[in-house]
Amino acid sequence: MNPLYLDELDKAIAVASKDPSWYGIDEVELESRRRWTSSARTQVGNVKKAVEAGKGSSTASHASVNAMHQELMRLPNSRQTDTYNQYAAQDNDDFIQSESDRQMLLIKRQDEELDELSLSVQRIGGVGLTIHEELIGQERIIDDLGSEMDGTSNRLDFVQKKVAMVMKKASAKGQIMMILGLFALFIFLFILVFFT
């Protein structure tokens, strides 16, 4: 048996021991599995030692290695141990299947959350584009308003210059006559508006 398999079994037992009820096993079963992996690790170590010790020796050591291999493969109380190993293998398969199902469920949930996040990002992007278009429209309105104000300011300057020129050309007597004429026009419009 490969020691890596034993390491993986130890890791699986450690995970299951954190929450045995989740995996449907109890402490007795966990302890039994720990003993089995410990025994298997010891037997693998013995076989390794026998192989290392017998590398340079003859057929007798080869026979010894074969005997150790048979000892490792032979199970005490074979009928009871066979049943136990079948249950243990079934439990391990069930554990691996449940872990696989749980991880697939987690991946599915993560995919759903990513899809929702993607939709939210698209909605936020749409809102951002709308705000951008509104800002561009308002910038155009402000530019147009600025242009109109510049034009109005220019026309006002022109009118003020014309009034100043008229005032310069008119004498004091002409200015008084203009004021009186405007006052008479005002009175006429006042009577026209309020008394008719």
VMD Tcl script that draws the C-alpha trace (Angstrom):
set ca {
  {0.00 0.00 0.00}
  {1.32 3.40 -0.92}
  {2.04 5.60 2.14}
  {0.43 8.50 0.27}
  {-2.89 6.64 0.42}
  {-2.47 6.32 4.17}
  {-1.75 10.04 4.41}
  {-4.91 10.80 2.44}
  {-6.90 8.47 4.70}
  {-5.47 10.25 7.76}
  {-6.51 13.61 6.29}
  {-10.02 12.32 5.57}
  {-10.30 11.00 9.14}
  {-9.09 14.34 10.52}
  {-11.73 16.20 8.49}
  {-14.44 13.77 9.59}
  {-13.40 14.06 13.25}
  {-14.12 17.80 13.22}
  {-17.84 17.17 12.71}
  {-18.65 13.42 12.87}
  {-22.42 13.95 12.87}
  {-22.20 15.67 9.47}
  {-20.64 12.50 7.97}
  {-22.89 10.09 9.86}
  {-20.17 8.38 11.91}
  {-19.35 8.25 15.62}
  {-16.17 8.41 17.70}
  {-15.92 4.58 17.91}
  {-15.88 4.34 14.12}
  {-13.29 7.15 13.90}
  {-11.05 5.44 16.45}
  {-11.40 2.15 14.57}
  {-10.33 3.85 11.35}
  {-7.38 5.50 13.11}
  {-6.24 2.12 14.47}
  {-6.55 0.54 11.04}
  {-4.45 3.25 9.34}
  {-1.89 3.06 12.16}
  {-1.69 -0.73 11.80}
  {-1.39 -0.46 8.02}
  {1.34 2.17 8.40}
  {3.25 -0.12 10.80}
  {2.95 -3.07 8.40}
  {4.11 -0.92 5.47}
  {7.08 0.20 7.57}
  {7.93 -3.43 8.41}
  {7.77 -4.39 4.74}
  {10.02 -1.45 3.82}
  {12.54 -2.47 6.47}
  {12.47 -6.06 5.27}
  {12.96 -4.95 1.67}
  {15.86 -2.67 2.61}
  {17.45 -5.36 4.75}
  {17.02 -7.98 2.06}
  {18.33 -5.99 -0.91}
  {21.74 -7.61 -0.81}
  {20.74 -11.06 0.51}
  {19.64 -14.26 -1.19}
  {16.42 -16.13 -1.89}
  {15.75 -16.63 1.80}
  {15.31 -12.90 2.28}
  {13.13 -12.80 -0.84}
  {10.96 -15.47 0.74}
  {10.92 -13.40 3.91}
  {9.73 -10.39 1.93}
  {7.06 -12.53 0.27}
  {5.98 -13.78 3.67}
  {5.75 -10.19 4.92}
  {3.76 -9.23 1.84}
  {1.40 -12.14 2.42}
  {1.17 -11.14 6.08}
  {0.31 -7.61 5.06}
  {-2.30 -8.78 2.58}
  {-3.73 -11.43 4.94}
  {-6.40 -10.14 7.22}
  {-7.06 -11.69 10.63}
  {-10.55 -13.13 11.09}
  {-10.91 -12.86 7.33}
  {-14.71 -13.12 7.21}
  {-15.21 -10.49 9.92}
  {-12.45 -8.29 8.55}
  {-13.78 -8.62 5.00}
  {-17.16 -7.42 6.19}
  {-15.52 -4.63 8.16}
  {-13.39 -3.59 5.18}
  {-16.42 -3.62 2.91}
  {-18.25 -1.35 5.34}
  {-15.18 0.86 5.71}
  {-14.76 1.07 1.94}
  {-18.46 1.84 1.55}
  {-18.22 4.52 4.27}
  {-15.16 6.01 2.57}
  {-16.92 6.00 -0.79}
  {-19.99 7.59 0.79}
  {-17.80 10.19 2.48}
  {-15.99 11.01 -0.77}
  {-19.31 11.16 -2.65}
  {-20.87 13.46 -0.04}
  {-17.82 15.73 -0.14}
  {-17.96 15.78 -3.93}
  {-21.69 16.62 -3.84}
  {-21.10 19.34 -1.25}
  {-18.32 20.90 -3.32}
  {-20.46 20.77 -6.48}
  {-23.26 22.51 -4.55}
  {-20.82 25.19 -3.36}
  {-19.56 25.70 -6.92}
  {-23.16 25.98 -8.17}
  {-23.97 28.57 -5.48}
  {-20.84 30.53 -6.34}
  {-21.80 30.48 -10.03}
  {-25.28 31.78 -9.17}
  {-23.80 34.54 -6.99}
  {-21.37 35.47 -9.78}
  {-24.27 35.65 -12.24}
  {-26.19 37.95 -9.88}
  {-23.07 40.06 -9.38}
  {-22.60 40.27 -13.16}
  {-26.20 41.46 -13.60}
  {-25.70 44.07 -10.87}
  {-22.53 45.31 -12.53}
  {-24.35 45.55 -15.88}
  {-27.18 47.54 -14.26}
  {-24.67 49.87 -12.58}
  {-22.89 50.26 -15.92}
  {-26.19 51.19 -17.60}
  {-26.92 53.77 -14.89}
  {-23.40 55.15 -15.30}
  {-23.89 55.52 -19.06}
  {-27.23 57.29 -18.52}
  {-25.62 59.70 -16.03}
  {-22.78 60.29 -18.50}
  {-25.25 61.13 -21.30}
  {-27.19 63.48 -18.95}
  {-23.98 65.27 -18.00}
  {-23.03 65.69 -21.65}
  {-26.53 67.13 -22.39}
  {-26.27 69.55 -19.45}
  {-22.80 70.60 -20.56}
  {-24.19 71.44 -24.01}
  {-27.04 73.46 -22.42}
  {-24.51 75.36 -20.27}
  {-22.35 76.02 -23.34}
  {-25.39 77.31 -25.26}
  {-26.40 79.51 -22.32}
  {-22.88 80.90 -22.10}
  {-22.93 81.67 -25.83}
  {-26.31 83.43 -25.51}
  {-25.08 85.44 -22.53}
  {-22.02 86.50 -24.49}
  {-24.25 87.59 -27.40}
  {-26.61 89.47 -25.07}
  {-23.69 91.15 -23.35}
  {-22.32 92.25 -26.72}
  {-25.72 93.63 -27.79}
  {-26.08 95.46 -24.44}
  {-22.65 97.01 -24.86}
  {-23.64 98.11 -28.36}
  {-26.89 99.71 -27.09}
  {-25.05 101.46 -24.25}
  {-22.53 102.88 -26.72}
  {-25.36 104.11 -28.97}
  {-27.15 105.75 -26.02}
  {-23.90 107.40 -24.97}
  {-23.41 108.71 -28.50}
  {-26.99 110.08 -28.61}
  {-26.49 111.73 -25.21}
  {-23.27 113.35 -26.37}
  {-24.88 114.70 -29.53}
  {-27.93 116.09 -27.77}
  {-27.53 119.36 -25.91}
  {-28.87 120.03 -22.41}
  {-32.02 121.54 -23.89}
  {-32.50 118.48 -26.11}
  {-32.06 116.15 -23.13}
  {-34.74 118.04 -21.15}
  {-37.10 117.85 -24.14}
  {-36.45 114.11 -24.46}
  {-37.17 113.57 -20.73}
  {-40.39 115.59 -20.99}
  {-41.45 113.64 -24.08}
  {-40.81 110.33 -22.33}
  {-42.72 111.56 -19.26}
  {-45.69 112.57 -21.44}
  {-45.56 109.14 -23.12}
  {-45.56 107.49 -19.70}
  {-48.63 109.50 -18.57}
  {-50.46 108.69 -21.80}
  {-49.76 104.95 -21.39}
  {-50.74 105.10 -17.70}
  {-54.13 106.68 -18.56}
  {-54.61 104.26 -21.41}
  {-53.97 101.22 -19.23}
  {-55.82 102.16 -16.03}
  {-58.73 104.31 -17.21}
  {-59.95 102.44 -20.26}
}
mol new
graphics top color blue
foreach p $ca { graphics top sphere $p radius 0.5 }
foreach p [lrange $ca 0 end-1] q [lrange $ca 1 end] { graphics top cylinder $p $q radius 0.2 }
display resetview
